Amino acid sequence: MADGSTFRQPSPLALGGAGFSHQLHSSPESLPITEILLRAFDLGLRTIDTSPYYEPSEQLIGAALSSSAVQARYTRRDLTIM
């Protein structure tokens, strides 16, 4: 790519962000999102599919990805976020 980054092919399976939304959960903020992401990553998932429509999943996933628990084991380059 022109900016020097490389394209990462999405994994065949993706973790959907809708599960962390008000549409599917009355209190998505109470979900153990960091632990869910770590388990998904440990199982080989590297693609997260989310959308602003899944409010507040993008904010919750972003906070979890910024946590020291996730950053100690995975880098942003390890992931594809769609």
C-alpha positions, 0 to 999 in steps of 0.5 A: 500500500502507498502508506507503507502498511500491509493489507491483512486478509480478514480471518474466515470467521469474524467476531461481530460487534452487534453482541456488544450493542443495546440492540442485543443487550440491555446493558452492554457496558456490563459485559466482560468485553476484554475477556471475550476479545482475549478468548476470541483472539486465543482461539485464532479470530483476528477480525472484528466486524462492527458498525456505528449502528451497534452503539456502543460496541465501537467504544466498548471494543476500542476501550477493550483493545486499549487495555493493558491485558490485550496490548500485552498479547496482541498488537493492532497489526495482528487484527482486522477491524471492519 
